[in-house]
């Protein structure tokens, strides 16, 4: 869950480029470590993570005049990072690689996957909890970027649907739809390619 990090300094109605740069360095640059950590989870590559953070800050600086002081600056930056990641994913035509062990261990994806909007674990979630973590991570890498990003934010980061909608810039209903479709693809992969039966969570033929 993203904490409510608030910047209470009001920007002047008119500010010079130098003043904006100083305000940006004062308020935004301090979030670099947190953004880099998220970028590493999304790319699993230090070079790509650094590039993603650099692109995030470049976009954030260009749009900093649109940021409303007093609102959640960290969430605003994180939304830019997620969108930059999705753009890079589509342009480079590759599927982002998420961490295997650390990603699942940190957020316990196997136990959280496929929870309902009300936060109640579904039957699917209980099945997923019995499947080895690396298997689920490998399956995640095999679903489309748009679906996986939403599944990642919901089931790994543990964000509520409304916050995901705000971060990714899509309607609440689209979040729900992508989660449903992403989890369904995940289940089909586990049931087929990875040899795990969706009804039991055990290896096929076991």
KEDOSE-254085 format. One record per residue: x negated, y negated, z negated of N, C-alpha, C, O in turn; residue in one letter. Coordinates in steps of 0.02 Angstrom, whole numbers. Example, Ala and Ser with C-alpha at 12.3 -4.5 7.8 and 13.67 -1.06 7.14 Angstrom:
REC      npx      npy      npz     capx     capy     capz      cpx      cpy      cpz      opx      opy      opz   fimar
REC     -660      284     -390     -615      225     -390     -660      165     -390     -712      166     -423       a
REC     -642      112     -354     -684       53     -357     -645       -2     -394     -670      -57     -402       s
//
This chain:
REC      npx      npy      npz     capx     capy     capz      cpx      cpy      cpz      opx      opy      opz   fimar
REC      -42       59        0        0        0        0      -44      -62        0      -92      -66      -38       x
REC      -28     -110       43      -67     -171       45      -47     -216      -12       12     -232      -19       x
REC      -95     -238      -54      -77     -283     -109      -59     -351      -83      -80     -370      -28       x
REC      -21     -388     -121        0     -454     -101      -56     -504     -114      -57     -535     -167       x
REC     -101     -510      -67     -156     -557      -74     -133     -624      -46     -119     -629       13       x
REC     -129     -674      -88     -100     -737      -68     -152     -792      -64     -195     -798     -107       x
REC     -147     -833      -12     -187     -892       -6     -141     -951      -16      -95     -962       24       x
REC     -152     -988      -69     -106    -1042      -86     -129    -1110      -62      -96    -1160      -75       x
REC     -184    -1112      -26     -209    -1176       -1     -170    -1195       62     -169    -1158      110       x
REC     -139    -1253       60     -101    -1275      117     -146    -1308      168     -189    -1350      151       x
REC     -138    -1289      232     -178    -1319      284     -151    -1389      299      -91    -1400      297       x
REC     -195    -1435      314     -172    -1502      331     -136    -1502      398     -147    -1458      439       x
REC      -93    -1551      408      -55    -1554      470     -102    -1560      530      -88    -1532      583       x
REC     -156    -1595      521     -206    -1603      574     -274    -1587      544     -294    -1615      493       x
REC     -310    -1542      577     -377    -1526      554     -424    -1519      612     -404    -1498      667       x
REC     -486    -1536      602     -536    -1531      655     -558    -1458      662     -543    -1416      620       x
REC     -594    -1444      716     -620    -1376      726     -666    -1357      669     -666    -1300      646       x
REC     -705    -1405      646     -751    -1392      590     -713    -1375      527     -733    -1330      489       x
REC     -658    -1410      514     -618    -1397      455     -584    -1328      459     -581    -1292      410       x
REC     -560    -1312      520     -528    -1246      528     -579    -1190      518     -564    -1139      487       x
REC     -639    -1200      546     -692    -1150      538     -708    -1140      464     -716    -1084      441       x
REC     -714    -1195      428     -730    -1191      356     -673    -1156      319     -686    -1116      274       x
REC     -611    -1171      336     -554    -1139      303     -552    -1064      319     -537    -1023      276       x
REC     -567    -1048      382     -567     -977      402     -621     -939      365     -609     -884      340       x
REC     -681     -967      362     -735     -934      327     -720     -927      253     -738     -876      222       x
REC     -688     -976      224     -672     -974      153     -617     -923      137     -622     -887       88       x
REC     -566     -920      179     -507     -880      162     -506     -811      194     -482     -763      163       x
REC     -532     -804      255     -524     -742      293     -584     -696      292     -576     -635      288       x
REC     -644     -724      296     -703     -683      305     -714     -636      246     -744     -583      254       x
REC     -691     -654      187     -699     -612      129     -664     -545      134     -677     -499       95       x
REC     -617     -539      182     -581     -476      191     -618     -427      236     -592     -373      250       x
REC     -678     -446      259     -715     -402      305     -725     -331      278     -712     -283      315       x
REC     -746     -321      215     -755     -252      192     -692     -209      196     -695     -151      216       x
REC     -635     -238      177     -572     -200      180     -553     -185      252     -530     -130      268       x
REC     -562     -234      296     -546     -223      367     -592     -171      398     -570     -130      438       x
REC     -656     -173      379     -702     -124      407     -684      -53      383     -688       -6      422       x
REC     -663      -47      321     -643       19      295     -583       45      335     -582      104      353       x
REC     -534        2      349     -477       24      389     -498       40      460     -474       88      490       x
REC     -544        0      488     -567       12      556     -603       79      561     -597      114      611       x
REC     -642       96      510     -675      161      509     -626      218      508     -636      270      540       x
REC     -571      210      472     -521      262      470     -487      270      538     -469      325      558       x
REC     -480      215      573     -447      217      638     -492      242      694     -469      275      740       x
REC     -557      227      690     -602      244      744     -650      301      728     -672      337      774       x
REC     -665      311      664     -714      362      641     -781      354      677     -814      403      694       x
REC     -799      292      689     -862      278      723     -886      209      702     -851      159      713       x
REC     -945      204      670     -968      139      644     -972       84      697     -953       27      684       x
REC     -996      102      757    -1002       52      809     -933       27      832     -922      -33      839       x
REC     -887       74      843     -820       55      864     -784       17      808     -747      -30      822       x
REC     -797       36      746     -765        1      690     -790      -71      686     -750     -116      675       x
REC     -855      -80      696     -882     -148      694     -854     -190      752     -837     -248      743       x
REC     -849     -160      811     -820     -195      868     -748     -214      854     -726     -269      872       x
REC     -711     -169      822     -641     -182      807     -634     -239      757     -590     -281      763       x
REC     -678     -240      707     -676     -295      658     -694     -361      691     -663     -412      677       x
REC     -744     -360      734     -764     -421      770     -706     -447      812     -693     -507      813       x
REC     -673     -402      848     -616     -422      889     -559     -449      846     -525     -496      864       x
REC     -550     -417      788     -498     -440      742     -511     -511      719     -466     -553      719       x
REC     -572     -525      699     -589     -593      676     -586     -643      733     -566     -701      723       x
REC     -605     -623      793     -601     -668      850     -528     -687      864     -513     -746      875       x
REC     -484     -637      864     -413     -651      874     -385     -693      817     -345     -739      828       x
REC     -405     -675      757     -379     -711      699     -399     -784      700     -360     -828      683       x
REC     -461     -798      719     -484     -867      721     -446     -907      774     -426     -964      763       x
REC     -436     -875      833     -400     -910      886     -328     -926      865     -301     -977      886       x
REC     -299     -883      824     -230     -895      804     -222     -921      733     -167     -922      706       x
REC     -278     -943      703     -275     -962      632     -231    -1023      620     -205    -1031      565       x
REC     -223    -1064      671     -179    -1122      663     -106    -1101      655      -64    -1140      632       x
REC      -91    -1038      675      -22    -1013      670       -9     -978      603       48     -964      586       x
REC      -63     -963      567      -54     -930      502      -24     -979      452      -46    -1036      447       x
REC       25     -956      416       58     -998      366       25     -989      298       33     -937      267       x
REC      -12    -1038      276      -44    -1033      209        9    -1019      156       65    -1045      158       x
REC      -11     -978      108       36     -959       56       68     -892       68      102     -865       24       x
REC       58     -864      129       84     -797      143       26     -747      139      -30     -766      122       x
REC       40     -684      153       -7     -630      143      -60     -629      198      -48     -603      253       x
REC     -118     -657      185     -171     -662      235     -199     -594      252     -214     -580      310       x
REC     -207     -551      202     -235     -485      215     -190     -446      262     -213     -414      309       x
REC     -125     -447      249      -78     -411      292      -79     -440      363      -74     -403      412       x
REC      -86     -506      368      -89     -539      434     -151     -515      472     -146     -499      531       x
REC     -208     -511      439     -269     -487      470     -263     -413      488     -287     -391      541       x
REC     -233     -374      444     -226     -302      457     -181     -290      517     -194     -244      557       x
REC     -129     -331      524      -86     -324      583     -125     -337      647     -117     -302      696       x
REC     -167     -388      646     -209     -403      704     -255     -345      719     -265     -327      777       x
REC     -285     -315      667     -330     -259      676     -294     -199      708     -320     -169      754       x
REC     -234     -184      683     -196     -127      711     -179     -140      784     -186      -95      826       x
REC     -157     -201      800     -139     -216      869     -200     -215      914     -196     -192      971       x
REC     -258     -239      889     -319     -237      929     -339     -164      942     -363     -148      996       x
REC     -330     -122      892     -345      -51      900     -300      -19      953     -324       19      995       x
REC     -236      -34      951     -190       -6     1000     -207      -30     1070     -205        9     1118       x
REC     -225      -94     1076     -244     -121     1142     -306      -85     1169     -309      -67     1227       x
REC     -357      -76     1126     -418      -42     1147     -404       30     1166     -432       56     1214       x
REC     -359       61     1129     -341      131     1143     -312      137     1212     -329      183     1250       x
REC     -267       91     1229     -234       95     1295     -282       76     1351     -281      108     1404       x
REC     -324       26     1340     -370        4     1392     -422       57     1408     -439       68     1466       x
REC     -448       88     1356     -502      136     1365     -476      206     1379     -515      252     1393       x
REC     -411      214     1374     -379      279     1389     -409      336     1348     -424      389     1375       x
REC     -417      322     1284     -439      376     1241     -395      376     1179     -366      324     1161       x
REC     -391      432     1147     -352      437     1086     -397      423     1027     -450      454     1021       x
REC     -378      377      983     -421      361      925     -432      422      882     -386      462      872       x
REC     -492      428      856     -510      486      815     -508      466      742     -545      422      721       x
REC     -466      499      704     -462      485      633     -508      532      595     -524      587      619       x
REC     -529      511      537     -570      553      495     -534      618      480     -472      620      478       x
REC     -572      671      469     -540      735      455     -531      744      380     -475      736      354       x
REC     -584      759      344     -577      772      273     -557      710      234     -509      712      196       x
REC     -595      655      243     -584      596      201     -515      567      211     -483      546      163       x
REC     -491      565      272     -426      536      286     -372      573      248     -329      543      216       x
REC     -374      639      252     -322      678      220     -330      679      145     -281      676      108       x
REC     -392      683      122     -403      685       50     -382      620       17     -352      621      -37       x
REC     -398      564       48     -383      499       18     -309      488        9     -287      464      -44       x
REC     -270      506       57     -198      492       55     -155      555       51      -94      550       49       x
REC     -187      613       50     -152      676       42      -97      683       95      -38      692       80       x
REC     -119      679      157      -72      682      213      -31      746      212       29      744      226       x
REC      -62      802      196      -26      865      200       34      866      154       84      898      169       x
REC       30      830       98       87      829       51      135      772       66      193      774       44       x
REC      111      721      102      153      663      115      187      665      183      236      629      194       x
REC      161      705      229      186      702      297      260      717      301      287      759      266       x
REC      293      679      346      363      689      362      410      676      304      462      708      299       x
REC      393      628      260      441      609      209      496      568      242      487      540      296       x
REC      553      564      210      610      529      238      605      456      221      563      435      182       x
REC      650      416      252      650      344      240      663      329      167      643      276      142       x
REC      697      374      132      713      364       62      655      385       17      659      379      -44       x
REC      601      411       48      544      431        9      548      502      -17      506      523      -57       x
REC      598      540        4      606      609      -19      569      656       28      573      647       88       x
REC      533      705        1      497      751       45      546      795       83      593      821       54       x
REC      534      803      148      577      846      188      553      918      185      500      932      156       x
REC      592      963      215      571     1032      218      505     1036      257      461     1075      240       x
REC      500      996      310      440      995      350      379      975      309      325     1004      317       x
REC      388      927      264      332      905      222      309      962      177      249      970      167       x
REC      355     1000      151      337     1055      108      299     1109      147      253     1140      120       x
REC      318     1119      210      283     1166      252      212     1141      267      164     1179      263       x
REC      207     1076      284      142     1047      301       94     1052      242       33     1059      252       x
REC      120     1048      182       77     1050      123       41     1116      117       -9     1121       81       x
REC       66     1168      151       34     1234      146      -15     1247      203      -45     1300      207       x
REC      -22     1198      248      -69     1205      304     -134     1171      287     -133     1116      259       x
REC     -191     1201      302     -256     1170      285     -263     1100      313     -241     1087      369       x
REC     -292     1055      274     -299      985      294     -334      976      362     -309      937      403       x
REC     -390     1010      376     -424      999      440     -379     1017      500     -385      986      553       x
REC     -335     1066      491     -290     1085      545     -242     1028      561     -230     1013      619       x
REC     -215      997      508     -169      941      519     -205      883      551     -178      850      596       x
REC     -266      868      528     -304      813      557     -318      824      631     -314      778      671       x
REC     -336      886      648     -349      901      718     -286      894      760     -288      869      816       x
REC     -229      914      732     -166      906      768     -149      832      777     -124      812      829       x
REC     -163      792      726     -151      719      731     -189      689      789     -164      645      824       x
REC     -250      712      800     -291      685      854     -262      701      922     -283      672      973       x
REC     -214      747      925     -188      770      989     -122      737     1008      -96      751     1062       x
REC      -95      693      966      -32      660      983      -47      589     1008      -98      561      990       x
REC       -2      560     1049      -15      494     1079      -28      440     1028       -6      443      971       x
REC      -66      390     1051      -89      336     1008      -32      300      973      -35      290      912       x
REC       20      281     1009       74      243      979      108      282      923      123      254      870       x
REC      119      347      935      151      388      884      104      397      824      125      391      766       x
REC       41      412      840       -5      428      786      -19      369      740      -26      377      679       x
REC      -22      309      770      -34      250      728       21      242      677        7      226      619       x
REC       83      252      697      139      245      651      138      301      600      150      289      540       x
REC      123      362      622      119      418      575       62      406      525       70      418      466       x
REC        6      380      550      -50      364      506      -31      313      453      -45      323      394       x
REC        1      259      474       19      206      427       70      230      376       68      211      318       x
REC      116      273      398      168      297      352      144      353      307      154      352      246       x
REC      111      403      337       96      464      300       27      466      269       14      506      224       x
REC      -19      424      294      -86      422      266      -95      360      222     -116      364      165       x
REC      -78      301      250      -83      240      212      -25      232      162      -31      195      114       x
REC       29      268      174       86      265      127      126      201      131      158      182       82       x
REC      125      166      188      162      104      194      236      116      207      253      164      241       x
REC      280       74      180      351       80      194      366       61      266      327       25      298       x
REC      423       84      291      440       72      361      442       -2      379      419      -22      432       x
REC      469      -43      334      474     -114      348      406     -147      357      398     -190      400       x
REC      358     -126      316      290     -154      322      256     -130      385      218     -168      416       x
REC      268      -68      404      240      -43      467      268      -83      525      230     -101      571       x
REC      333      -95      524      364     -134      578      331     -202      584      319     -226      640       x
REC      317     -234      527      286     -300      528      214     -296      553      193     -338      592       x
REC      176     -246      530      106     -240      550       98     -226      624       56     -257      657       x
REC      137     -179      650      130     -158      719      168     -205      766      153     -207      826       x
REC      216     -243      739      254     -289      781      308     -255      821      321     -273      878       x
REC      341     -205      790      396     -170      824      456     -169      777      448     -177      717       x
REC      517     -159      804      576     -157      761      575      -98      713      541      -48      725       x
REC      612     -105      659      616      -53      609      639       13      641      612       66      626       x
REC      689        8      684      715       68      716      663      103      759      664      164      765       x
REC      619       64      790      566       94      831      516      131      787      490      184      807       x
REC      502      104      728      459      140      681      489      208      665      455      259      668       x
REC      553      208      649      587      271      632      585      320      690      573      379      681       x
REC      597      294      751      597      336      810      527      366      824      521      425      838       x
REC      476      323      819      408      348      833      385      398      780      350      446      795       x
REC      405      386      718      388      434      666      420      501      679      389      553      673       x
REC      484      499      697      520      561      711      487      598      769      476      659      765       x
REC      473      562      823      444      595      882      372      617      869      351      670      891       x
REC      334      575      832      266      593      817      261      655      773      221      700      784       x
REC      304      657      723      305      715      678      329      777      714      305      832      701       x
REC      375      769      760      400      826      799      343      854      842      334      915      846       x
REC      306      810      875      249      833      915      197      868      872      168      918      891       x
REC      187      840      813      139      870      766      162      940      748      121      987      747       x
REC      226      947      734      252     1012      715      246     1062      772      228     1120      762       x
REC      260     1040      834      255     1084      892      183     1106      904      170     1163      921       x
REC      136     1059      894       66     1077      901       44     1128      850       10     1177      865       x
REC       65     1116      788       47     1163      735       78     1232      748       49     1283      732       x
REC      138     1231      777      174     1293      789      146     1330      849      153     1391      855       x
REC      114     1293      895       89     1323      956       14     1326      960      -17     1377      946       x
REC      -15     1270      980      -87     1267      993     -130     1287      934     -181     1320      942       x
REC     -108     1267      873     -149     1280      815     -129     1343      777     -158     1360      726       x
REC      -78     1378      802      -62     1443      775      -30     1444      707      -36     1494      671       x
REC        4     1389      687       38     1388      623      113     1384      634      137     1342      672       x
REC      149     1429      602      221     1432      611      254     1377      570      243     1371      510       x
REC      296     1336      604      328     1279      572      376     1299      517      393     1259      474       x
REC      399     1362      519      449     1381      469      418     1405      404      452     1409      353       x
REC      353     1422      406      322     1448      346      258     1412      325      239     1413      267       x
REC      226     1379      374      162     1346      359      105     1396      356       51     1378      332       x
REC      116     1456      379       63     1506      378       38     1519      449       72     1503      498       x
REC      -22     1547      454      -50     1561      520       -9     1614      555       13     1662      524       x
REC        0     1604      620       38     1652      659        5     1720      656      -56     1726      663       x
REC       45     1770      645       20     1838      641       -6     1857      574      -28     1914      563       x
REC       -5     1808      526      -31     1824      459       19     1867      422        6     1886      365       x
//
